[in-house]
Amino acid sequence: MTTACEIPTVQVVAADRLLTSQFGRLLAMVFGSGLSMYLLTSVVPLYLAANGSGGVGAGLSTAAMMFSAVAVELLVPRMLARWGYQVVLGLGLVLLGAPSLVLLTSAALPVVLAVCVVRGAGLAILVVGAVALVADLTPSTRRGEALGVYGVAVGVPAVIGLPLGVYLTNVIGFGALFVIAAIASLAGLVALVGLPARVNTSEEEQHVKVLGGVRRSGLLIPTLIFAAVTVAAGISVTFLPLAVAGDKQSLVATALLLQAIAAPIARWLAGRYADRIGPAKLLAPALILAAVGAGSLVFLPSAIAILIGSTCFGIGFGAAQNLTLTLMYNRVDRTRYGQVSALWNLAYDGGWGAGALIFGAVVGGVGFSIAFALTAAVVAVAVVPALKASAA
């Protein structure tokens, strides 16, 4: 019994703690690996262009990395079940970071593409493995909050890395940047110490049946809608630095920074309001904004078009990420959450890679302005099924 002069104590249950030392190590690893990826996302296409491979080579580099990620993503749950978190995530860090050093030796297109394929495999391992580990390390009562914190750790490297990579190429050169990217990923090996060695859950069958019942469950349309937006995302970060004159690369860095900042903010806000009015009602406006942003690049080299367009696209893209994923989760029961996650990631990486590959093949014949107009049209077409979803 407490008296009026006594202050009641609040007992903190250790099992409900979110920011444990293990979770902190995971976030540090995610930040470093993300920085390694985004530092080179727009720089590798520039590196190829500077060494004579042009737009086709730039598109192939992004496509190679993303298609490699798509292929490996479906294998990661089985790898985790067999070898555990430490071994698999360590492999991912090495595959993402170490190949960057190979770029110091050659700018030949086959060598660069091989590096991109290996780095894509590392990216896939880290993305799937880290999300699974978040679920294992955090209490179920605070899992949504944990995923939100994880989202910040993933988003901040994009904010820093995309513009910084382009900027640093003119300050320290390609070689030094490749070394920094390698160190950023490999340093994460230290963070693996103390993380769980084994996976607590059994091997997921959902990843074997990713395409099962997609049409019947209403997952196909949201998947295709999101893929349309990621097509434009892959194009913007790959080709915007190539479409602008070399003396305006600081402008490109600023545009990529604005896009990278706008996306996670819009993703968070879209989720907050989607809980109140439903994701379907917000999806069409998000796509329209993304289409306007992509279409503004038709007016290159206008600085206003580049900056406003990148910001608008970042807002639309970030919102679409949250809205499509939420819509897909709302259409299935818990037993199919794994399928939703796999489909969404396939749309993300596949659309990103396909957009860069096709754009690289088209831009040589029609020029950047028409190619960017076609990109905006792809996103605009997705507005139609989005409007139907909001009316349903």
Secondary structure by P-SEA (a helix, b strand, c coil): cccccbbbbbbbccccccccaaaaaaaaaaaaaaaaaaacaaaaaaaaaaacccaaaaaaaaaaaaaaaaaaccaaaaaaaccccaaaaaaaaaaaccaaaaaaccccaaaaaaaaaaaaaaaaaaaaaaaaaaaaacccccaaaaaaaaaaaaaaaaaccaaaaaaacccccaaaaaaaaaaaaaacccccccccccccccccccccccccccccccaaaaaaaaaaaaaaaaaaaccccccccccaaaaaaaaaaaaaaaaaaaaaaaaaaaaacccccaaaaaaaaaaaaaacccccccaaaaaaaaaaaaaaaaaaaaaaaaaaaaaccccaaaaaaaaaaaaaaaaaaaaaaaaaaccccccaaaaaaaaaaaaaaaaaaaaaaaac
